[in-house]
């Protein structure tokens, strides 16, 4: 036999085998998937997408999506280890089908259905893990679901809450900020963001920015106005806070929340001055707070915060005299003690009706009940103090 011809024949056979090996069959890949032979299914489809003719067909990408979906969602570690990025490749393949085919085509409809199934699978897994207290695993599942639907508001919320429970602050903020960007952030989500930025990250500027965004989105939620005032005070921007509120009140004088917020500003300022030992400045601030709270009550007589805070203001004004008595030696007390206590009690009695009103508005509020009980005790109204104490104990026993 001619050796040169034999060489050419052998080379032709080798080239033929190589060409066949590289061809990649979508049909075979689908058949291997049916048999749950995921390794061979993966091998066939990986080659098929490199062939220009196959890659131009939506069926190729649909089958690829199915194969990698099966690998990604398998409970068998040997299967999932075939490709650590199986989920991403499955989603990519299905999205390719959505780009190539009309919405009414079978492959488009099935790809949409399968993407929804992947998303639902991970959301359910995350929910189960969350219910069992495994917040890290729950977060991982929710993050996988987000790979399918990156801007789904429910999944973003679940991921943020799971991250928050897992004390993963950066990821919590990542998903909550994405919700805010998508205009899906609720008042509770914003409150969590403000708390994290202010308390955990010590980023008052970011917290203030969030507070102002929250006020814009939820103008009827008074807590954001109070939080803004608190932040401005912490940041030594008292005048800015006062000016903003005074301008707002001049434009909308019948807005009870604005008067409440101005009252909170003066209230906080009074407490700060009291702690610094500046009694005159503290008293002046408390009186201004009282005026603002009473204006809010005038507009909304059944405003719980207005009534409660007014009662507390009288407690703080009386405290100045009680503190003086506590600091007296016996000789000074014998000379001035009784008159100081009488002054304090007179102030406290003025505030009592407001605290009682607050209690009538929210009769089961523990904070209000405890404040009322302390006022009754200080004023030697012991029967009433005991009755309130009994109510507090009953409520706490039922919790």
Steps between C-alpha positions, in 0.01 A plus 500: 500500500622847423609649835427856390142403418471322834620815679249716318219254581595486867517881517158525339356259752651695790364825364161339460499376859613838631234676300234262628617547860474875470159502332284496812142381470209686656284192450752281680538755778123500552494120497779480759303746716193274482719212621639725776847455357587859581873473429450389138207740454724785612785385274275484192332838553826676585634402159172573322500869592845537343363393164371804317203322343386355836562822693265683264207283609294575807448128562874463572484764772175364639650152540812655652279685747325177599825309546663763717176553692501130587864520610449816707188381683606140558520377860787270398836661575665291229270663246530858625879465504494458120489879474500749790350764268219278372232740623650797319540302177141375517361851548724632223377230261131559574545875461666435166184318390288796613714727283484272195135390495164674493301506824243261356752237391511172698865535601444858618201396711679196643812701577291752691330219690833336586652827618200551726545146630867562581410823678219334695722208596759725660243726667336193657836362613585837649167517680552156650852582617381831644224324691758266650721791607774432244521856374829458313363214288175692452695798370693279257173364357345845470814624325470212251137600442620854430722368222176413321308815593757763605245772575215302651388705799387203709825309450707808575306546824548135597873522427534822699310363800696172496828695482385721787414195712840352413659830611653551156470878494659564161267260320199630690570851376580372149154355453316776685675769297405311184138504617526874559647551154212299355251708702388190690631585849230502768510725807624204705783430255606864513489494881735200498736674257506815713567296814789309340664809351461699821559242772719233346689688228516831691422670168276785609521675163366193319236450769387862461479458122283192549280675754432783258420252224265320738325828586450562130358152439294476821404856598234384747739285704609726787785277618720608209461866589595420859798296380618790285488731799688249713770465236534873450544542874765227513675666207487839678260641242236626742444828321451325167238273656321785672501720189364218281217431741409863557482562125289188452265605781457847351396335174274240663403619850225238544739207458518338843803290407709809430420642844582162654834492321588849619404390849729197473785728391462723805437195718828338393680831535364540852622153598845575359521829692377331817775239473753781457373658822366809319172526689377832361558394139341160566193662657465740208523216246249285690249786513533551126450126449190515719356785291555305178349179639196688629454661160496151346240392757293805419491385137458128583363459857531120484859498382672246724856622445401860565327420828763254619792732419327794666464293816869407483598866457331587829687208660828643371414852619415363845817291505713813534349566843497134608869478412574808708327340797694177459826690507416693822660429834268471800538863606420631152213255461343615827514854371406465132410137433126508552450810287706351217300177511179703497621683187590174333170337591306797366676466163448124499126542566476728197639221284289222649183564289706467181647166606154381605365609161779308325408194704136531398605510132728195525401328824728197453821685415754386761719810466207732564373291791840496670537876463150552643569264790819690589317832494226365729764362736693829514179688575408251776190389307575146613164336426517610139867406478422150627211457255724597208774268626252211512404571139865508391564164669190349339602615153859379542381163633289452187785576260 
